[in-house]
C-alpha cells in the first residue's frame, strides 16, 4: 500500500527527489525493499524513535485536524489539485493563527 501511494505520486507528475518522508518504525517502513526504493528516488527517510509514539504526536494532531476538516462529516470534493492545495493552505493558516492566539 505504501509503495502504491508513492508510485501514484510519481504517476501524477510529482518527483520524490529531495522529499523528507517521516513514518513510525512499522515493518513496511523498515523493509529493505522500501528503504532501497527511497534511496533510488533520492528521498530522505525519517523515523520516530523506537517505542516512542510521542515523536509522532505533533504530526498526528495536525493530520487529525486536516482529516476532520476534509473527510469527516461532509466530505469535500475538489475539482483540481490547485483547489485542494488552496483549501489545505487555508487549513494551515487557521491552525497557525489559532496556535499564535493561544500561545
Secondary structure, DSSP 8 states (H G I E B T S, - for coil): -HHHHHHHHHHTT---TT-EEEE---HHHH-HHHHHHHHHTT-EEEE--TT-GGGGHHHHHHHHHHHHHHTSSS----SSHHHHHHHHHHHHHHHHHHHHHH-
